[in-house]
Amino acid sequence: MRLTIATHDDFDSVIDVVNQAYRGLSSGGWTTEFGLIEGPRVDRAALVEMIENGQTTILLARDRASDRVQGCVAVRPMEDNQWYLSMLAVSPACQAGGLGKSIMTDAEVFVAERGARFVKISVIDVRDSLIAWYERRGYERTGDIEPFPYDDPSVGVPLRDDLNLVALRKSLQISDPVE
């Protein structure tokens, strides 16, 4: 699989995949935020702001035959050779087949090719299965706990008042050629 960079023409597909994966009633699995947060996870205004103001790149995984967007991830550079990864989403119809792992791997290659040495993510602290999934992929808890952005309407409507974000980080191994 090869990820492609999203354009404004892809926004409707990204919105659909992200909102179904995170908040869709049909997904109902361990990847959803159903029961924690309701409302859209992302909208067009948020995508425009991410891309135009925040140096964010949204990478897409497409079905080869139909060219439909099956998943996505957003990445943006931070300081100290670190990149932030967010909005990893796989269409509920395509979950459990390894697509999420492939998207993560390709996104890590994408940022490493642009100088990243580390990737940071933030996960809602009560999403134990998702945190464990990232840990199995080499992400480690940094010990930093960030407050959940309750005052930011773009994240949806939290259904609990005890949410925080756990920061995880992965070192991207830069392999030197063997002599």
C-alpha positions as CSV (number, residue, x, y, z in Angstrom):
1,M,0.0,0.0,0.0
2,R,1.1,3.5,-0.7
3,L,-0.4,6.5,1.0
4,T,-1.3,9.6,-1.0
5,I,-1.6,13.2,0.2
6,A,-5.1,14.4,0.6
7,T,-6.3,17.5,-1.3
8,H,-9.4,19.6,-0.7
9,D,-11.2,17.3,-3.2
10,D,-10.8,14.4,-0.7
11,F,-12.3,16.2,2.3
12,D,-15.8,14.7,2.1
13,S,-14.2,11.2,2.0
14,V,-11.9,12.0,4.9
15,I,-14.8,13.4,7.0
16,D,-16.9,10.3,6.3
17,V,-14.1,7.8,7.2
18,V,-13.0,9.6,10.3
19,N,-16.5,10.2,11.7
20,Q,-17.6,6.6,11.0
21,A,-14.4,5.2,12.6
22,Y,-14.5,7.4,15.7
23,R,-18.2,8.1,16.3
24,G,-20.2,5.9,14.0
25,L,-22.8,3.7,15.6
26,S,-21.9,0.8,13.3
27,S,-18.3,0.6,14.3
28,G,-19.0,-0.2,17.9
29,G,-15.6,-1.9,18.4
30,W,-12.5,-1.0,20.4
31,T,-11.5,1.7,17.9
32,T,-14.6,3.9,18.5
33,E,-15.2,6.7,20.9
34,F,-18.9,5.8,21.1
35,G,-20.1,6.4,24.7
36,L,-17.2,8.8,25.5
37,I,-17.8,11.6,23.0
38,E,-20.6,12.3,20.6
39,G,-21.0,14.5,17.6
40,P,-18.6,14.8,14.6
41,R,-14.9,14.0,15.2
42,V,-14.0,16.3,12.3
43,D,-15.6,18.7,9.8
44,R,-14.6,20.6,6.8
45,A,-13.6,23.7,8.7
46,A,-11.3,21.7,11.0
47,L,-9.6,20.0,8.0
48,V,-9.1,23.3,6.2
49,E,-7.5,24.8,9.4
50,M,-5.3,21.7,9.9
51,I,-3.9,21.9,6.4
52,E,-3.8,25.6,5.8
53,N,-2.7,26.8,9.2
54,G,-0.9,24.0,10.9
55,Q,1.5,22.4,8.5
56,T,-0.5,19.2,8.7
57,T,-0.5,16.6,6.0
58,I,-3.4,14.2,5.7
59,L,-2.3,10.8,4.2
60,L,-4.9,8.6,2.6
61,A,-5.1,4.8,2.0
62,R,-7.3,4.1,-1.0
63,D,-8.8,0.9,-2.4
64,R,-6.8,0.1,-5.6
65,A,-9.8,-1.0,-7.6
66,S,-12.3,1.7,-6.7
67,D,-10.0,4.5,-5.5
68,R,-12.3,5.0,-2.5
69,V,-10.7,6.3,0.7
70,Q,-10.4,3.4,3.2
71,G,-8.4,5.1,5.9
72,C,-6.3,8.2,6.8
73,V,-3.9,9.7,9.2
74,A,-2.7,13.3,9.9
75,V,0.9,14.2,10.6
76,R,2.6,17.5,11.4
77,P,6.1,18.5,12.3
78,M,6.8,19.7,15.8
79,E,10.2,20.8,17.2
80,D,13.3,18.6,18.0
81,N,12.8,16.3,15.0
82,Q,9.4,15.1,16.4
83,W,6.2,14.8,14.4
84,Y,2.6,14.6,15.8
85,L,0.4,11.8,14.5
86,S,-3.4,12.1,14.8
87,M,-6.7,11.2,13.3
88,L,-5.7,7.7,12.4
89,A,-8.9,6.2,11.0
90,V,-10.0,3.1,9.1
91,S,-13.4,2.7,7.6
92,P,-15.4,0.3,9.7
93,A,-15.9,-1.9,6.7
94,C,-12.1,-2.3,6.4
95,Q,-11.2,-2.8,10.0
96,A,-9.6,-5.9,11.4
97,G,-7.6,-6.6,8.2
98,G,-4.3,-4.9,9.1
99,L,-5.0,-1.6,7.3
100,G,-4.5,0.5,10.4
101,K,-1.1,-1.1,11.0
102,S,-0.1,-0.5,7.4
103,I,-1.2,3.1,7.5
104,M,0.8,3.6,10.7
105,T,3.9,2.0,9.2
106,D,3.7,4.1,6.0
107,A,3.0,7.3,8.0
108,E,6.1,6.6,10.1
109,V,8.2,6.1,6.9
110,F,6.7,9.4,5.5
111,V,7.7,11.5,8.5
112,A,11.1,9.7,8.8
113,E,11.9,10.7,5.2
114,R,11.2,14.3,6.3
115,G,13.6,14.2,9.2
116,A,11.5,12.8,12.0
117,R,13.3,10.9,14.7
118,F,10.2,10.6,17.0
119,V,6.5,10.4,16.6
120,K,4.1,11.6,19.3
121,I,0.5,10.7,19.7
122,S,-2.2,11.5,22.3
123,V,-4.9,9.0,23.3
124,I,-7.9,9.4,25.6
125,D,-6.7,7.8,28.8
126,V,-9.7,5.5,29.3
127,R,-9.1,3.8,25.9
128,D,-7.0,1.0,27.3
129,S,-7.3,-1.3,24.2
130,L,-6.2,1.5,21.9
131,I,-3.3,2.5,24.1
132,A,-2.2,-1.2,24.2
133,W,-2.5,-1.4,20.4
134,Y,-0.1,1.6,20.0
135,E,2.3,0.1,22.6
136,R,2.4,-3.1,20.6
137,R,3.6,-0.9,17.7
138,G,6.5,0.5,19.7
139,Y,4.9,3.6,21.3
140,E,5.8,4.2,24.9
141,R,4.0,6.3,27.5
142,T,5.9,9.5,28.1
143,G,4.4,10.0,31.6
144,D,2.7,13.2,30.3
145,I,-1.0,13.5,31.0
146,E,-2.7,16.3,29.0
147,P,-6.0,17.8,30.0
148,F,-8.9,16.9,27.6
149,P,-9.9,20.0,25.6
150,Y,-13.4,20.3,27.0
151,D,-13.7,23.9,25.9
152,D,-12.9,23.0,22.2
153,P,-16.2,22.4,20.4
154,S,-14.4,20.9,17.4
155,V,-13.7,17.7,19.4
156,G,-17.3,16.9,19.9
157,V,-19.4,16.7,23.0
158,P,-17.7,14.7,25.8
159,L,-20.1,12.5,27.7
160,R,-17.8,12.2,30.7
161,D,-16.0,14.8,32.9
162,D,-13.0,12.6,33.8
163,L,-11.2,12.4,30.4
164,N,-7.5,13.2,29.9
165,L,-5.0,12.5,27.1
166,V,-2.1,10.2,27.5
167,A,1.0,11.1,25.5
168,L,2.9,8.3,23.8
169,R,6.0,8.5,21.7
170,K,7.9,6.2,19.4
171,S,11.6,6.5,18.4
172,L,12.0,6.0,14.7
173,Q,15.1,3.9,14.2
174,I,17.4,5.4,11.6
175,S,19.4,2.4,10.3
176,D,23.0,3.1,9.2
177,P,24.4,1.0,6.4
178,V,26.5,-1.9,7.5
179,E,30.1,-1.7,6.3
